[in-house]
Amino acid sequence: MCAFAAIGDVLKPKSFAGLFGAAPSVALATLYLTISSKGKIYAATETRSMIAGAIVFFVYATFASWLLMKRNASSLVVTVSLMPVWLVISFGLWFLLLR
Amino acid sequence: MNLSVNFSALRDAKWQQFALRFLFGGAICVLAGVIADKYGPAAGGLFLAFPAIFPASATLLENEQKEKKEKVGLHGTIRGRKVAGVDAVGASMGAIALGVFAAIVWKLLPNHSAGLVLLGATIIWFAVSVAIWRTRSLMLHSFNRRKTQRER
């Protein structure tokens, strides 16, 4: 996690560095632990849902960039207040398609 | 647009900035495990693509840009937010590649070595991210050039 964060900090331009804000750092750590404890099939099932989570992350980041650049909103307010939106859409997709 | 690496940013970085991202990322790992135990792997898996590090990165970036401008006597709030917005554009492109990462692991993990699948999927995540970023940069460059020609 820190490695991806450090890479993002040193790179320019910031649109390129931003790629590392969506690096699979949490996924790698979680999948490593899941594979060790519950096996590969269980972990593979998790990654199927991760596709839906990633689509919602795209929506989240696109909306956040619009609010930051066009509405001049604070980063902390935007990124934290959009988290419930990520949760609602993700769980909505899970409820409708993946359950 | 040329890429550059500024190692002095690491020297200027405070350890709390990394600790914050590490703690938040770790908390999401735990949360994903707890939700998977309670509601099944399909629900827990959503959290593998939770925007865990991005909020801290964007906020730190805004503050850093603000401080830089204030050092030379300027008001840097707007500049800081615009830079954080550009960072978010990058995160949105990385998120598309994150979906590709997930699809690769989903399809290959059951029948192949876990280490190789995770390593390969991470390399492909990076390659897809860079390809999307490069395509967008070229399209923006071409659009701006045509706009300038029309205005002349």
Chai-1 contact restraints between the chains, C-beta under 6 A:
chainA,res_idxA,chainB,res_idxB,connection_type,confidence,min_distance_angstrom,max_distance_angstrom,comment,restraint_id
A,M1,B,F22,contact,1.0,0.0,6.0,A-B,restraint_1
A,M1,B,G25,contact,1.0,0.0,6.0,A-B,restraint_2
A,C2,B,F18,contact,1.0,0.0,6.0,A-B,restraint_3
A,C2,B,F22,contact,1.0,0.0,6.0,A-B,restraint_4
A,A5,B,R21,contact,1.0,0.0,6.0,A-B,restraint_5
A,A5,B,I53,contact,1.0,0.0,6.0,A-B,restraint_6
A,D9,B,A9,contact,1.0,0.0,6.0,A-B,restraint_7
A,D9,B,A13,contact,1.0,0.0,6.0,A-B,restraint_8
A,V10,B,V5,contact,1.0,0.0,6.0,A-B,restraint_9
A,V10,B,N6,contact,1.0,0.0,6.0,A-B,restraint_10
A,V10,B,F7,contact,1.0,0.0,6.0,A-B,restraint_11
A,V10,B,A9,contact,1.0,0.0,6.0,A-B,restraint_12
A,V10,B,L10,contact,1.0,0.0,6.0,A-B,restraint_13
A,K12,B,S4,contact,1.0,0.0,6.0,A-B,restraint_14
A,K12,B,N6,contact,1.0,0.0,6.0,A-B,restraint_15
A,P13,B,M1,contact,1.0,0.0,6.0,A-B,restraint_16
A,K14,B,V83,contact,1.0,0.0,6.0,A-B,restraint_17
A,K14,B,V86,contact,1.0,0.0,6.0,A-B,restraint_18
A,K14,B,D87,contact,1.0,0.0,6.0,A-B,restraint_19
A,S15,B,V86,contact,1.0,0.0,6.0,A-B,restraint_20
A,S15,B,V89,contact,1.0,0.0,6.0,A-B,restraint_21
A,S15,B,G90,contact,1.0,0.0,6.0,A-B,restraint_22
A,F16,B,W133,contact,1.0,0.0,6.0,A-B,restraint_23
A,G18,B,D87,contact,1.0,0.0,6.0,A-B,restraint_24
A,G18,B,G90,contact,1.0,0.0,6.0,A-B,restraint_25
A,G18,B,A91,contact,1.0,0.0,6.0,A-B,restraint_26
A,L19,B,G90,contact,1.0,0.0,6.0,A-B,restraint_27
A,L19,B,M93,contact,1.0,0.0,6.0,A-B,restraint_28
A,L19,B,G94,contact,1.0,0.0,6.0,A-B,restraint_29
A,L19,B,S129,contact,1.0,0.0,6.0,A-B,restraint_30
A,G21,B,F54,contact,1.0,0.0,6.0,A-B,restraint_31
A,G21,B,S57,contact,1.0,0.0,6.0,A-B,restraint_32
A,G21,B,A91,contact,1.0,0.0,6.0,A-B,restraint_33
A,A22,B,A91,contact,1.0,0.0,6.0,A-B,restraint_34
A,A22,B,G94,contact,1.0,0.0,6.0,A-B,restraint_35
A,A22,B,A95,contact,1.0,0.0,6.0,A-B,restraint_36
A,A22,B,L98,contact,1.0,0.0,6.0,A-B,restraint_37
A,P24,B,L98,contact,1.0,0.0,6.0,A-B,restraint_38
A,P24,B,F101,contact,1.0,0.0,6.0,A-B,restraint_39
A,P24,B,W125,contact,1.0,0.0,6.0,A-B,restraint_40
A,V26,B,G25,contact,1.0,0.0,6.0,A-B,restraint_41
A,V26,B,I28,contact,1.0,0.0,6.0,A-B,restraint_42
A,V26,B,C29,contact,1.0,0.0,6.0,A-B,restraint_43
A,V26,B,A52,contact,1.0,0.0,6.0,A-B,restraint_44
A,A27,B,L48,contact,1.0,0.0,6.0,A-B,restraint_45
A,A29,B,C29,contact,1.0,0.0,6.0,A-B,restraint_46
A,T30,B,C29,contact,1.0,0.0,6.0,A-B,restraint_47
A,T30,B,A32,contact,1.0,0.0,6.0,A-B,restraint_48
A,T30,B,L48,contact,1.0,0.0,6.0,A-B,restraint_49
A,I35,B,A114,contact,1.0,0.0,6.0,A-B,restraint_50
A,K40,B,L109,contact,1.0,0.0,6.0,A-B,restraint_51
A,K40,B,P110,contact,1.0,0.0,6.0,A-B,restraint_52
A,K40,B,A114,contact,1.0,0.0,6.0,A-B,restraint_53
A,I41,B,P110,contact,1.0,0.0,6.0,A-B,restraint_54
A,Y42,B,P41,contact,1.0,0.0,6.0,A-B,restraint_55
A,A44,B,W106,contact,1.0,0.0,6.0,A-B,restraint_56
A,A44,B,L109,contact,1.0,0.0,6.0,A-B,restraint_57
A,A44,B,P110,contact,1.0,0.0,6.0,A-B,restraint_58
A,T45,B,P41,contact,1.0,0.0,6.0,A-B,restraint_59
A,E46,B,P41,contact,1.0,0.0,6.0,A-B,restraint_60
A,E46,B,G44,contact,1.0,0.0,6.0,A-B,restraint_61
A,E46,B,G45,contact,1.0,0.0,6.0,A-B,restraint_62
A,T47,B,A102,contact,1.0,0.0,6.0,A-B,restraint_63
A,T47,B,V105,contact,1.0,0.0,6.0,A-B,restraint_64
A,T47,B,W106,contact,1.0,0.0,6.0,A-B,restraint_65
A,R48,B,W106,contact,1.0,0.0,6.0,A-B,restraint_66
A,S49,B,A42,contact,1.0,0.0,6.0,A-B,restraint_67
A,S49,B,G45,contact,1.0,0.0,6.0,A-B,restraint_68
A,S49,B,L46,contact,1.0,0.0,6.0,A-B,restraint_69
A,M50,B,G45,contact,1.0,0.0,6.0,A-B,restraint_70
A,M50,B,L48,contact,1.0,0.0,6.0,A-B,restraint_71
A,M50,B,A49,contact,1.0,0.0,6.0,A-B,restraint_72
A,M50,B,A102,contact,1.0,0.0,6.0,A-B,restraint_73
A,I51,B,G99,contact,1.0,0.0,6.0,A-B,restraint_74
A,I51,B,A102,contact,1.0,0.0,6.0,A-B,restraint_75
A,I51,B,A103,contact,1.0,0.0,6.0,A-B,restraint_76
A,G53,B,L46,contact,1.0,0.0,6.0,A-B,restraint_77
A,G53,B,A49,contact,1.0,0.0,6.0,A-B,restraint_78
A,A54,B,A49,contact,1.0,0.0,6.0,A-B,restraint_79
A,A54,B,A95,contact,1.0,0.0,6.0,A-B,restraint_80
A,A54,B,L98,contact,1.0,0.0,6.0,A-B,restraint_81
A,A54,B,G99,contact,1.0,0.0,6.0,A-B,restraint_82
A,A54,B,A102,contact,1.0,0.0,6.0,A-B,restraint_83
A,F57,B,A49,contact,1.0,0.0,6.0,A-B,restraint_84
A,F57,B,P51,contact,1.0,0.0,6.0,A-B,restraint_85
A,F57,B,A95,contact,1.0,0.0,6.0,A-B,restraint_86
A,F58,B,S92,contact,1.0,0.0,6.0,A-B,restraint_87
A,F58,B,A95,contact,1.0,0.0,6.0,A-B,restraint_88
A,F58,B,I96,contact,1.0,0.0,6.0,A-B,restraint_89
A,Y60,B,P51,contact,1.0,0.0,6.0,A-B,restraint_90
A,A61,B,A88,contact,1.0,0.0,6.0,A-B,restraint_91
A,A61,B,A91,contact,1.0,0.0,6.0,A-B,restraint_92
A,A61,B,S92,contact,1.0,0.0,6.0,A-B,restraint_93
A,A61,B,A95,contact,1.0,0.0,6.0,A-B,restraint_94
A,T62,B,S92,contact,1.0,0.0,6.0,A-B,restraint_95
A,A64,B,A88,contact,1.0,0.0,6.0,A-B,restraint_96
A,S65,B,G85,contact,1.0,0.0,6.0,A-B,restraint_97
A,S65,B,A88,contact,1.0,0.0,6.0,A-B,restraint_98
A,S65,B,V89,contact,1.0,0.0,6.0,A-B,restraint_99
A,L68,B,R81,contact,1.0,0.0,6.0,A-B,restraint_100
A,L68,B,A84,contact,1.0,0.0,6.0,A-B,restraint_101
A,L68,B,G85,contact,1.0,0.0,6.0,A-B,restraint_102
A,L68,B,A88,contact,1.0,0.0,6.0,A-B,restraint_103
A,M69,B,K82,contact,1.0,0.0,6.0,A-B,restraint_104
A,M69,B,G85,contact,1.0,0.0,6.0,A-B,restraint_105
A,N72,B,R81,contact,1.0,0.0,6.0,A-B,restraint_106
A,S75,B,A58,contact,1.0,0.0,6.0,A-B,restraint_107
A,S75,B,T59,contact,1.0,0.0,6.0,A-B,restraint_108
A,S75,B,E62,contact,1.0,0.0,6.0,A-B,restraint_109
A,S75,B,A84,contact,1.0,0.0,6.0,A-B,restraint_110
A,L76,B,T59,contact,1.0,0.0,6.0,A-B,restraint_111
A,T79,B,P55,contact,1.0,0.0,6.0,A-B,restraint_112
A,T79,B,A58,contact,1.0,0.0,6.0,A-B,restraint_113
A,S90,B,L46,contact,1.0,0.0,6.0,A-B,restraint_114
A,W94,B,A43,contact,1.0,0.0,6.0,A-B,restraint_115
A,W94,B,L46,contact,1.0,0.0,6.0,A-B,restraint_116
A,L98,B,A42,contact,1.0,0.0,6.0,A-B,restraint_117
